Amino acid sequence: MRLLLLLPFIGLLWVPFYNDELPMLLGFPFFYWYQFAWVPLTALIIWIVYKDGLKKGVE
């Protein structure tokens, strides 16, 4: 489960993947909204890993 925490690092540190303007979302280029989308997604991933740790008794 803790390997899920690597997803934001991989998704955000691999810049050539999202270094583009298209597709645009509400006038924002892909480069910006892709990074902003990772903020709530990362929080969700951290919460999932935290809840799994509580269920297993890990502090």
C-alpha positions as CSV (number, residue, x, y, z in Angstrom):
1,M,0.0,0.0,0.0
2,R,2.8,2.4,0.8
3,L,4.0,2.1,-2.8
4,L,1.0,4.2,-3.7
5,L,2.9,7.1,-2.3
6,L,5.3,6.9,-5.2
7,L,2.6,7.8,-7.7
8,P,2.7,11.6,-7.1
9,F,6.5,11.7,-7.3
10,I,6.5,9.7,-10.6
11,G,3.6,11.7,-12.0
12,L,5.1,15.1,-11.2
13,L,8.8,14.6,-11.6
14,W,8.5,13.2,-15.1
15,V,8.1,16.6,-16.7
16,P,8.2,15.6,-20.4
17,F,5.0,13.7,-19.8
18,Y,3.0,16.8,-19.1
19,N,5.1,19.6,-20.7
20,D,2.4,20.5,-23.3
21,E,-0.3,23.1,-23.7
22,L,-3.1,20.9,-25.1
23,P,-5.6,19.8,-24.0
24,M,-6.8,22.9,-22.3
25,L,-9.3,22.8,-19.4
26,L,-11.3,26.0,-18.6
27,G,-8.6,28.1,-20.4
28,F,-5.7,26.5,-18.5
29,P,-3.0,24.7,-20.4
30,F,-2.4,21.0,-19.6
31,F,0.9,21.8,-17.9
32,Y,-0.9,23.8,-15.1
33,W,-4.1,21.8,-14.6
34,Y,-2.3,18.5,-14.6
35,Q,-0.2,19.7,-11.7
36,F,-3.2,21.2,-9.8
37,A,-5.1,17.9,-10.3
38,W,-2.3,16.1,-8.3
39,V,-3.0,18.2,-5.2
40,P,-6.3,16.6,-4.2
41,L,-5.3,13.3,-5.8
42,T,-2.2,13.2,-3.6
43,A,-4.2,14.0,-0.5
44,L,-6.6,11.1,-1.4
45,I,-3.7,8.7,-1.8
46,I,-2.2,9.7,1.5
47,W,-5.6,9.3,3.2
48,I,-6.0,5.8,1.7
49,V,-2.5,4.7,2.9
50,Y,-3.2,6.2,6.3
51,K,-6.5,4.4,6.7
52,D,-4.9,1.1,5.6
53,G,-2.2,1.6,8.2
54,L,-4.8,2.2,10.9
55,K,-6.7,-0.9,9.9
56,K,-3.5,-2.9,10.2
57,G,-2.4,-1.3,13.5
58,V,0.6,0.6,12.1
59,E,1.3,4.0,13.6
